[in-house]
């Protein structure tokens, strides 16, 4: 199959899915129920697997295995985004009927930014093969750092992004429906909903710095990297609404994700050092599936008798970009923009 037509066809499919989502299924931005979210999430998974079958037919079994491995890794790492979404939405008390809009535009921005990062990463690897060692070491370091910081509780009141926007822009005190911007007396204001959107976008960029090198450890084919990333992200919004009620039960999944990063980073370094696939893609797929499956099962077993409030507090103790550890109540920063002035 011609490479150009593959890229064009896939991007047309993505645009059609986004148009269907925004223009038909959720035209009015209503609250999404768990049942609908589960069906949507399942639909995206089936679509992703069907696309993998197409890759197997047109590009061969090796490419299909790389795609499936990359999709599993990206899908697993994307669940970490959901923890952050829950934390941000809870802190800012984002109405449920507004969450869909934030996630839609957040994920649309993520698709564009990840496409740019993937193309840049592929070009760098092709020009400077030694960068593979840097990517591998970065993944191992990140995985270990995630294990060390898993118990830290971020403080969104002192989040640098939040404070910067409130100090440099006019911000309304309350939400203005589903609007990101409003005008008052001729002056343009941003709403807290826009700050939430920026936090979601920045969070995805930070996570992409981990996830994209992770899939480059599986394959350097830009098409496989891009498609597996996109399918994992496309189903993220539906997955959020499907899991938001039980996400607090997957606290130990974070440890599993940390180990996955260490494993794929080590795989990248070992294979690059020996110049051949010492650690095969099939083995990486098996190890990833075992780690993720085991951490999810362990989480469910350990939290089944834990009160929801306690489990949720433990589950949302995670790093958020620009957020220092939580401080005491009397040290909380005041609202620098109570009057909506910059």
Secondary structure by P-SEA (a helix, b strand, c coil): ccaaaaaaaaaaaaaaaaaaaacccccccccccaaaaaaaaaaaaaaaaaaaaaaaacccaaaaaaaaaaaaaaaaaaaaaaaaaaaaaaaacccccaaaaaaaaaaaaaaaaaaaaaaaaaaaaaacccaaaaaaaaaaaaaaaaaaaccbbbbccccaaaaaaaacccccccccccccccccccbbbbcaaaaaaaaaaaaaaaaaacaaaaaaaacccaaaaaaaaaaaaaaaaaaaaacccccccccaaaaaaaaaaaaaaaaaaaaaaaccccccaaaaaaaaaaaaaaaaaaaaaacccccaaaaaaaaacccccccccccccccccccccccccc
